[in-house]
């Protein structure tokens, strides 16, 4: 992972320049990208992760850099008092794919409750701003489309996904109420489907599933008939939105949707991945999991108005970057014809 050297003028303009920042879940998919970007911004970064779903390889090269510290820690335990005082805390610590959060639903629920409380206690002690990664899953299988922040959702409180869906809903309540009572600055980001390098091969999310299956020549597994939709945001775009939200002086504690409003059918994504990987894999269909949302698309009007943010990476371009990193980890050469299809070719294919 190459870290560009920030120029003095650019770094000095960043609200995170020379700030002490904690990223929980920092060795995970999104967290590792957040750590990298904060270092570019000139921050002093402390990465906390218990490596349950995170990978030390995601941050291995970051440890070679000044200003970065990794601490093996579970947020369900109080933060070590010896850690430096923080000015910002980015809470990205929680299993985020159904395979992982359903493996131990009690642990998932506790991470969204006890773990969040521990971080709030630390934010209160340090006078830190805390940004919490909430999720579009709190909308459940939505009956309003696209989903604005004012929508209360349609969640099964006793289903197989409820440990995560309800856990994240409770976390939002805890953060807002604690912040109001104790004067802690809280920011809430409702994150929609995100993809990119550093995703785990076995996390069960549709992009990683399709890419790894296509690269290995295995059938692509489509659940249901593939007509269900998702909106895919490239991880660099998401990180930009998270940074703007954390630094915002006007967002308040109200949630902000962060995601890509461009909607794709899962079946369309499968075809794009096959084209991008130049794979000849077949497509197989499996029953749709219980409570799996039929449509998912963010209304990002609030993010546009308050943060001036909208994603800029087309799905075709983001897929190419993701596939290239997956190939590298699998130690697979690119196809002989070309290093990979160009984004323009994929756009035409789409």
Protein Blocks (a to p, Z undefined) as FASTA:
>chain_A
ZZddddfklmmmpmkgopacddehklmmklmmmmmmmmmnopacddddehlmmcfklmmm
mmmpghiacddddfkbccdfkbccdfbdcdfbdcfbfklmmmmmmlmmmmmmmmmmmmmm
mmmmnopacdddddfklnmpafbdcddfklgbjadfkbmklmmmmmmmmmmmmmmmmmmm
nopacddddddddedehiafklopaklmmmmmmmnopacddehjhlaccddddfklmmmm
mmmmmmpcklomadcddddfbdcdfklmmmmmmmmnopabdcddddddehiafbdcddfk
lmmmmnopacfbdfklmmmmmmmmmmmmnopacdfkbmbdcfklmmmmZZ
